[in-house]
Amino acid sequence: MLLLARLGLRASEIVAIELNDLRWRAGEIVVRGKGPRRDHVPFLADVGDALVRYLREDRGPSPSRRVFLRLDRDDLSVGVA
């Protein structure tokens, strides 16, 4: 939500962010626009902190390079005995 609110990114731009788009040393996120367009958006401190926390604590391991992963409905189901 911080990426939407603080950086003004569209949902479609956020879901397209890949791990290599997070340029920590440069302090920026590469955002894919329409077609070949790429924008470089500066990290704000609170956005960077939230991303680090998400990647370390919530994202979990995945072969996908996408930063934000979808949680399948099956992961939420509770077995009935």
MOUR-V46961 format. One line per field, one symbol per residue. phi: phi as a letter, one per 20 degrees, with the letter a starting at -180 (. if undefined). psi: psi as a letter, one per 30 degrees, with the letter a starting at -180 (. if undefined). A space follows every 10 residues. Layout:
phi: ???
psi: ???
//
This chain:
phi: .ffffedmee gffffefdgf eeeffembde deefmefcdd dffegfffff ffffffddfm faffeffdde efgffefdfd e
psi: eeeeeefgll eeeeffklef fjieefhlkk kkakbgkkkj kkkleeeeee eeeeeeffel kkfkfkeklk jkeffflkkk .
//
